[in-house]
Amino acid sequence: MLTVLLAIHIIIAIVLVGFILIQHGKGADAGASFGAGAAGTVFGAAGSANFLTRTTAVLATLFFITSLALAHFAQKQAEDQLRLDVPASTSPAPTAPNTGN
């Protein structure tokens, strides 16, 4: 479960960085008045920004949730290692070889 959650977390992080880099900054709106308009984009004039903003918000929320879940699993694992009543491993203790004397 921890490995799957960690893989999902890494994938979300990479996609989130990609979506953030795709977005235009606040100053990009000034360039639209000089002929670099976004009316010809796939999402229309305002649809692209709205789609990217919402997708980024959803990815950021998922990233936050997976971060909390990973922190919870790490805390449980640390508590299990610190407990004295639980053996560290389930394998039996090694025995001394029988010399036959």
N, C-alpha and C positions, 0 to 999 in steps of 0.2 A: 504494500500500500504506500509506503514511504517513497519507494523508487518511482512509482507511477505519479504520485503527487509532485515529486521533484521534477520529473520530466515535463509535466503540464506547466509547472511554475516557470521553467526555463523557456518553454515555447511561448507562453504568454508574455514574458519579458522581451523576447526578441521581436514578436509581433507588435508589442506596444511601442518599442523604440522605432520600429518602421513607420507606424501610423503617426507618431509624433514628428518624425522627420519629413513626412509627406505634407503635413499641414503648412499653410501659409501663415506668416506672422501678421500682426496687426498692421505693420507698415506696408504689406503687400497690397492692400486695398488702394493705396495711392497710385500704384502702377497700373491698375485697371483703367484709370481715366486716360492714360496715354496710349491706348490701343492694345493692351495686354488683357483684355476682358476675358471673363470665364464663361461667357454665354454659350460657347461651343463645346463645353465639357460634357461628359456623359451624364452627370447629375444635374445639369442646368446651371444657371447663374449662382444660385444660393444653395443648391442641394448638396454640392460637394462638401462645403464647409460644415453643413449640418450633419451629414453622414459621418464625416471623419471625427467631428467633435463627439458625437454620441458613441461611436465605436471606441474611441479613445477612453471615454468615461466608463464604458462597460469593461474594457480590458483592464483599466486601472482598478476597478472594483474587484474583478476576479484576481488580479495580482495581489491585492490587499488580503483577500480571503485566503488564498493559498499561502501567503506569508504567515498569517495567523495559524493556519493548520500545521505548517511546518514547524513553527515555534512550539506549538502544543506537543507534537510528536517528539521534538528534541528535549523538551522538559520531562516528558514521561520516560524517555530513554535515560536521561541523566539521573532521575530519581531511582530508576531500577538499578543503576550501577552503584548508587550510594547506599542502598539498603544492605544491611548486614545479615538479615535473616534469609535472603534469597541467594542461593549459590550462583556464582558468576558463570559457570558452565554446567551443562547437564551430563557431561561425560564423567565416568567414574574416575576416582583418584588412582594414580598409578601405584602398583604394588611392587614390592621388592622381589627380585627373582629368587626362586627356590633353588638353593645350592645342593640339597639332598644330604646334608650332614646329619 
